[in-house]
Structure formats: structure tokens, C-alpha cells
Amino acid sequence: MKEILTKSDIIIPLDDHRTIERGSIIRRVGNDKDQQGCFMNYDDSGDMILVNVIDIQNKSFLARAGILKISSGDTVYQYTSKFGKDPLSADAEALVREWPLFRKNESLQESMLYFVRTSFAPGLILYLKKRDCMDYLFVPLQQKFKIGRFTETVDWDVVRKESFREKLSSLKSGEHLTYIAMIPRIKSYSAFFYSIGTKPHQETQMSLRSEPFNFVPTHGGHIKASRNKNDIKEFLVDAGSNFLGKGTKASLQSAKEITDAMKRTYKEYNFIPVEGRGAFGEEQSY
């Protein structure tokens, strides 16, 4: 599909990577790689943070989020159309809605549409349709949501819980991650937690929206692995997200609401609440 790069009405090369608008679909080609995703921000090194990354070369879903490091020989492109800002949006979305697997999986439709809007440009989808190459869109969709020929018997609640448990278990002493959570007012109801590592909370929520287990977060903060006490892993937890909270002004009580819910869900760990952004600090997490 590299021939698409010659179509200037669909995609243009970026001479200045610092001019990218948030939400733009970015594509990097070079060094045997052809990948694209939704641009969110830059990290401290100036590399691009992308969510919902697609491997165009292999027609596959690659990652919920990642850092795009530009190497010598790489060319970075930006699609000229964007969902919600282009008259082509309705026509492109209609092609997704007409897809039999979309109609078959009603419970996933909202998440699937969000994934498409943050992974593909309307102009690209219409171009793929014209060239009879819709598998570049539909194969990653099937992989992401485990439908069609990638169908598995999936309990998405278990997937969500285990995904967060894996993030916790992988943290070494002193390492941190950012998280978002839905903490119900009634304690007997389940709390939900989600993380894509150290990415900022806004990018984390954007990634969550395209997950099959999407939920509406009420809190956000940071978790840092502290030490093992009596062979039990211990974490410092704050509720200090600026995006989903009060940042450095987050109260100890807010953090305690989080840790109480975490203890109910992940009984094998100890969680210590700290006020403000005490589990990480005031700088931006990447």
C-alpha cells in the first residue's frame, strides 16, 4: 500500500513534525516499517505518542499506544482528512456500519467506531474501498476485538482485570504507571481500573474508549511500586490526575477510596494511599 503515499489528496509528507494537530492520523514509512496511529502528544524526548497503532505493512493491530521514534530513512506523513472534520466522514463510517461483523456485534459497535476514528482517516477508508483493499481496515478490527476469524471465547471483565494485574505485577521497585478508574459509590459494586503504562491520563482514556470493556472513568492518578513487605508487593497510590481529578490538591481521602477498591479487587497486593501526586511527582508522566 505504499503507492497511497503518492496521492497528495489523501496524505502529505510532514516537513515539520512539531506542527502536528492533536488527533491527526500519522503514518511512518521506512526501514521496513509502515505504521500509523492517532497523534496525541510529544514525550520529553520529542518523540510522538500515538494511540491505536496499526501495522499497515502486515495488516494488523499493533498496540493500544506507543512512542514513535523516527529513525534515519523514515518519512512521516499526515492524512489530510479527519473524522468529524471532513465531509467524507459519513461515507467512510457507513462502510464500517455496513460490514457484516459490525452489525453482528452490537455490544462492540461504539468501541469499534471509536477505534476506526482514531486509527484511520476517512479519505483512506474510501480509497481502500475503491481499490478493494478493505482488509487493511477489517483485519486489524477483527484482531483488536477478537471477532470474525480471530474469534475467541472472551470474558472481557476478566481480560480487563487481568490486564491491570499484569501491569501491577510487572512494576519493579521505584517504577510507576498512570491509571484511570471507575469507583462506584456503592462498595459492593465492582471498581474498574485501566492503564497503558506511563502514558498521560488523557491518552489513557482515549485508548480505553476503543476497548471492548470501555467504561466511564471517575478517577485517575499514579501508582508506584514501593517495596515488598512480608513477601507482599506494596504500592503507593495517588488520585492526582489533573485530567480526572485535582492534581497536586487531590486529598488523601480520594486516594483512600482508590486503594480500598484496589484492595477489594487485587487482594494479593498492599496499596498505600498518598495525597496530591505523591506516588509520582508534579512532572508529566510519559
N, C-alpha and C positions, 0 to 999 in steps of 0.2 A: 504493500500500500504506500510505498514511498513516492509513487507518482502523484499522490494527492498534494505533495508539497509544492508542486508547480502551479497549483490552482490558486491564484492570488485572491480570488473572491471568497475562498474558504479559510485560508491560512496564510499568515505572513511571517517572515523572519523577524526576530526581535534583535535590534542592534543594541538597545539599552535595556538590560534586564531589570533595571531599577524603576522602570516606568509601568510595570505590570499592575493592572487593576485587580483588586481582590475579587475572587470568584471567577476569574478568567480561566479557560481551559488551555493549559500549557503542554506543548509536546517537545520532547528532546530526542533528537536523532543523531546517531553517531556511535562509533566504537562498538558496533554490533548490537546496539540498543535502540529501541524505538518505543518510547513510553510517554504516557500523558496522564494528567490529573488536574485537579482543581487547585489553583494557586490560592494560598491563604495568607502567607506572611514570609518574612525572612528570619532565619535564625541569627545568632550572634556572629556567625562567620560569614553572613551574607548569602548563604545557600537558601534555596527556595523550599518552603514547607508546602507539600501537596497532600490533598486527601483524595481517597478513592482512585488509586493509581492503577492504570490499565497498561498491560504489556501488549502493544499493538502488533509487534513482530510475531508473537506467539498466540495472539487472540485469547488472552487470558487475564483474569483478575489477579493483580499483583499484591496490593497492600491497602489496608484501610488508610494509612497515612505514611508518609516518608519524606526524607530530605533529598532534594535533587541537587547533587553535586555535579557541576558542569566541568567536564574534562576537555583537554585539548582534542580537537577534532569533532566535538559536539556542536550541533546547531540547535538553537532554541527557537521555537515557533509559538505563535499565539493564534488561536482560531478567531475569526472576525465576527462570529455570531455567538450569542449567549442566550440561554433560556430566560424568558421574561423580558428581554430587551430587543428581541428580533421578531419581525413578522412571521418568520419561518417556524417559530416555536410551536405553534398549534399543529402545524402539519407534521413536524417531527415527532411530537408527542403522540399524535394519532397513530403513527406507525407502531409505537410501543403498545398502545392500548388495544390495537387490533391483533397483536401477537397472541396466538392461542394459549401459550403458557402464562401470559399476563392475565388473560381472562379466567384461566383455570385457578389461579392462586389469589383469590380475592383478599385474603388476610395480609398478603405481602405487597399489594399494589401501591400503596402510598410510599413505602420504603423503596420499592423498585423505581418508581418515578423520580424520587429524590436522588437515588444513585445515578440514574441516567442524566439528570440535570447537572450533576456535579462531576461527571466523567466524560461526557460527550457534548459537542456543540450541535445545535440544530442543523447548521449547514452540512456538517459531517454526516449526520444521520441520513439526510436526504441524498447526499452524494453516494453513500453506501447502498441505499435503496436503488438508485439509478444504475449502479454497477453490479447489482445483485450480489452484494457482499455484506448482507446484514448479519452474517455470523460473527463479524468483528464486534458487533454490539451484543448479540444474543448469547454467544458462548460465555463471555465474562459475566453476563447477568445470571446465567444458569449456575456458573461456578460460585458466584457470590452468595446466591440464595439457595443453593443445593436443590435445584429443581431440574425438570427435564431429564436429560441423560446423566446428570450429576446428582440425581435424587438420592437422598439418604433419609432414613427414619430419624428425624431430629426433634429433640425436646429443646426448644430454644431457651427456656428458662434454665435448663441445665447448662447449655452452652454459655449463656451469659454469666452464670455463677462460676463455672469452671475457668472461663477466660480471665475473670478478675482474680480468681485464686492463683492461677499461673503467674499473673503479673506480680502478685504479692510474694509468692514463693521464690521468684527469680531475683528479688532485690537483695543485694548484699549490704552489709552494714555501711551506713552513710549515703547510700543511694536513695533516690526519691522517684516518685511518679506523681502526675496530676490525675485527679479523678473527678467525675461528676456522679451525682447520686439522686435518687428519689427516696425521700424519707417520709413515709406515711405518718399522719397524726396518730393513728391507732396502732399501737405497738405490736398487736397480734398480726398485722398485715406485713407482707414481705417488703423489705427495702431492696432497691436495685442499685448496683454500682457498675461503673464502666470507666475504662481507661484505655488509651492508646500509647501509653508510655509517658514521656515527659512533655508532650505537646501542650500548648496553651489550652485553656478551657473552652474557648470559642471553637477552636479547631476540633477539639474532642467532641463537643456537642454536634458539630456539623457531621462528623463521622458517624455518630450514634444515629442520626436521622435516617441513614441508609441501611441500618442494621435490621434484620428480621425481628429482633427483640427491642425495637425502639421504645423508649419511654420518655416522659417529660421530666427532666431533672429539676430538683428544688434546691440543691446544694452543690458546692464544688470546693475543692481545696487540694491539699497536698498530703502525701504520705511518705515518711522517711523511715527506712529500716534502722532501728536503734541498736539493739543488741539481743542476744539470746539470754533469757533468764530461766534457769532450771530447764534448759534444752527447749524452751518455748520461744519462738520468734516474736520479737516485740517491735511495734511501730509507733512513731509519733504521728498524730493526725491533726491537721487543722482544717477549718472551714473558710479559709482565707482567699477564696476566689474573688477577684474584682468583678468578674463577669456574672457570677451566680451568688454573690454574697457581698460582704462589706470589706473585703480585703484585709488590711492590717488592723481594722477596727472590729473584725469578727470576734465574737465573745467566746469565752471558754465553754459556756453553756451550749452554744451552737455546735462546737466541736464535740462536746459530750453526746449530743444527740446522734452525731455520726458514729462515734465509737461504740455507743450502746447498740446501734443497729448492726455495725460490723461484727461485734461480738456474738450477736444472735445468729448471724449468717456464717461466720468463719470462726467457729469455736476453738479451732486449733491454735489461734494466734492471740497475742495480747495487743491491745490498742490503747495508747495513752493520749488523751485529748490535750491540745495546746492552743492557746488563744492566738488571734491575729493570723500571721503567716509563719508561725513558729516552727512548722515542720520543714520549711524550705528557705524562707527569706523574702525580701522585698523585690528581688530582681525577677525578670520574666523567665518562666520555665521553658526550655526547649528540649 
